[in-house]
């Protein structure tokens, strides 16, 4: 499986987004920790897609800035582990948004959104949603590794972030601005 970055530098890529990127991140109702893992996910994926960028270093730096060296390293490692499982188990390309484009990163791809759903479900121990999200991410492949990795990341987020994900609605269909 490969990681595929949405066209990062070709004009006019900002204006011709496909249907998979029409949802704004701000419409998803993500918690601060979910915004962080989205950023880490994208940055690690950039490192996989374009190794010369050494983006993994920026991911570690971002996690450290948010959580301090020890906690940041734990969360970054757990995110990398989860993405490693995706890379091993998923048969097709994992699409993600370029974290370096200030315009594109305001949107979210369905694969990214599903991964956030998986982690939130792990945090609130919603096994049915975890299984569904994991099956989508690995396209019907084995989900045990995905479930374990998402639980590990979810446990860390629950320990390190003071946010009540239990009372928040599971991200399903993102809220859309109807105005």
Secondary structure, DSSP 4 states (H G I P E B T S, - for coil): --EEE---S-TTTTT---GGG-EEGGGG---HHHHHHHHHHHHHHHHHH-GGG-HHHHHHHHHHHHH-HHHHHHHHHHHHHHHHHHHHH--S-EEE--TT-TTGGGEE-HHHHHHHHHHHHHHTT-HHHHHHHHHHHTTTS--HHHHHHHHHHHHHHHHH-----SSSPPP-SPP----
